[in-house]
Amino acid sequence: MYRSVLVSIIVLASACKGGANAASAANSNNTAPDTTVAAHTSDTEATVAGPTSTTESPVPGSAANSAGGASAPAGPTNGAAASNSTISGAPNPNRVPNEMGRIMVLEYHLITDHNSAYARERGQFRKDLELLYNRGYRPVNMSDVLDKKLNQPRGLSPVVFVFDDASPEQFRYIDNNGKLEIDPTSGLGIWLDFKKTHPDWGNKAVYCLLSGASAGHNFFGDRGVQGQKSNWRFQKVKWLADNGFELCDHTLWHAQLSKYPDAFVQEQIARNALAIDSAVPGYKIRSMALPQGLWPKNRALASKGSWTNPKTGKTVSYDWPVVFEVAGGPMRSPYDPAFSPGSTPRIQVIGNAIEAMINKLEGNGNAYISDGNPSVVARPAAAPTAATTGAKR
């Protein structure tokens, strides 16, 4: 069902959503353009005129509403200071297992020096990780949810992080005399530093990528945007895949898919998938995120379609089960018959959205909490048949 895209000459065009602080034309030293597309601007880029999003504001049901250079390093290095002690973060032993409960899918964009609808201040991002850890939540990839591989110790809960737009604020390199280091002030640098003192905090998060966008949203920056070089782009994508993170399609340059004909929609998605495959040959993408939450006129094309390169005649096909919405609240458990990954809701991380949602889910007994037994699905006592029979996974 999950087919990897065909590898061929890729094309990177221009424009994006997302929110870097400098703009540049997106391109790659490894590719050559084969079509021309109109440039689009970022709707989180305050200094550039362009369309603003009306679809990514909090919606009812969401927590936000209620509240060629140096080679990539073999392992990450960053200079962030580690805390002096390891926080145990042991969940409350009285948390009642419920593997039919809801799972939070958290939506992030920029990790930077301020908070806004599309930005999380660095210190606040670190506090988000600490809050989740201490409340008994551990990160998983969306693929783990799909495959029902949520084998966590009793009392812990899965949480899915999704980072949209591939900005340098999420993953930035520093060239230290020819040695690439992960910038400790970038989102990934903060994540890795947190993991130093929380070893059971895995490298599990979904990165929804743009490969042909402007304003630095081109596989985490190019052409000097925030000091990032174009020939670092593919190395970053490969580093994420090699270190346990999950890659996701987000279209070529963040096109508002509802505005375009079917052929254009498929080209935007397929060419971006092709770029990801060029960075990590054979990688099986299993998800895509809708730019601004806008579905194409033919909704089925968000998850399945194809595009034929007019110059080479080669066809790129895509087929994946997960389409991320822009909001909507927590998703259902994969054991729930109503689980629908083709329309996966997310929680926009604005203000105290995470804590508010944790309190809501745990207050009404609707949080996914593991029983520590991979052979049985723990169900709430309110469902007698499930609770008494110990249904198999």
PyMOL commands that set and color helices and strands:
alter all, ss='L'
color gray80, all
select helices_A, chain A and resi 63-66+122-134+142-146+187-197+225-227+230-242+257-259+262-279+291-293+299-302+341-343+353-363+384-389
alter helices_A, ss='H'
color red, helices_A
select strands_A, chain A and resi 104-108+110-112+119-121+137-139+157-164+173-176+179-182+206-209+246-249+287-289+304-308+315-319+322-328+344-348
alter strands_A, ss='S'
color yellow, strands_A
deselect
rebuild
show_as cartoon
